[in-house]
């Protein structure tokens, strides 16, 4: 019984696929993020997205918009808009 269990575990461990991402020049990346939080007397909302382009295998340049909204009890809501850039 013990030997059969060891063989079973060995097969499971050996059979795990290798996950690798191959990045090439010209590849594109798109990401979107959202956060919504509401607690008694407080509301937060954050939305952002990016688009990136790989000029080489190791150099990616991109950016995107960011919008944040916050409201606290007794205070008017506040909204900020911005841009994100990265390389």
C-alpha positions, 0 to 999 in steps of 0.5 A: 500500500505504501509503495502504491501511494509513493508511485501515485505521488511521484506520478502527480509531481512528475506530471505537472506542466511547466508554465512559461510565458514567451515574450517576443518583440511586438507583443502587446499587453492589456490590463484593467483594474477596478476597486469598489469599497464601501464601509459605513460612512465611506465609499472608494472607487478606483478604475485603471487600465494600461496598454503596453507594447514590447519594443524588444523582448525586455523593453515594454513601454505603455500607459493608461488612465486612472480614475479615483473617487472617494466620499467620506461622511459629512464631506463632498465626494472627490474625484481625481483623474490621472495618467500612468506611464511605465517602461 
